[in-house]
Amino acid sequence: MKTLLLHIRILATLVLRETRASFGTSSVGYLWAIVTPAMSVGLLVFIFSLVDRQPPFGTSLAVFFATGILTIEFFNKLSNTLLTSFSANRALLNYPLIKEADTLYARTLLISATYVMIMLIFFGSLFFADAGVMPQNPHMVFQAFAATMLLGFAIGTLNAVIASLWHSWPQIEKVLTRPLIFVSGVFYLPSRLPTEAQNVLYWNPVLHCVEWFREGFYGNYNSAIFDPYYPIAVSLGILLFGLAGERFTRKSRSMA
């Protein structure tokens, strides 16, 4: 029990440190982190409204785009931020009580809490402005969020291990993830694509998280491509590989 409480205190301290490092000591930095994703959705809605674009599903462009964009941004933020966990916290790792995995957990908790706030504020504002609806299946929205968190944590952990061994990996990773917004169903309904295209997109686990979120948000959204077990299986496989890699390469990083 004492060990568990000690570990919780360590994580709480690391989360506080990450909060100050990421957002500064004032509330403005954290507020800006919450506002920025909402501005991205708002800009897209404005652009598509100019060309009289109708939402591919539902009655609100803002809701449809947000269910895709916020899910992808949450995943990207996790996987990209965890990538630098080991290098950014190298000085802290000299303390015997702090392990490299703790830095991963702390960043995951902070980013997840931030995106909970972002989604609550954004979708809540749309609802009260009569520009959106509340989730029809809140439990599915929670499941989709948790699945996205698990996927981001898994890939972020693997990214951190690779980046500690291969210093060019951050630049390569940015190039590899750039097309995600186009292949994850943000601007279209994957179920309306030809079967051949659906078969290709099926291999993208982020797409399943987006579809999961939409099935939870809309009461009558039935995705032909969504498989809840696929992103979880991919996440667990990558996480196992990443944590094993962290363990086996720990000595080489300590000597660097």
Secondary structure, 3 states (H helix, E strand, C coil): CHHHHHHHHHHHHHHHHHHHHHHCCCHHHHHHHHHHHHHHHHHHHHHHHHCCCCCCCCCCHHHHHHHHHHHHHHHHHHHHHHHCHHHHCCCHHHCCCCCHHHHHHHHHHHHHHHHHHHHHHHHHHHHHCCCCCCCCCHHHHHHHHHHHHHHHHHHHHHHHHHHHHCCCHHHHHHHHHCCHHHHCCCCCCHHHCCHHHHHHHCCCHHHHHHHHHHHHHCCCCCCCCCCCHHHHHHHHHHHHHHHHHHHHCHHHHHHC
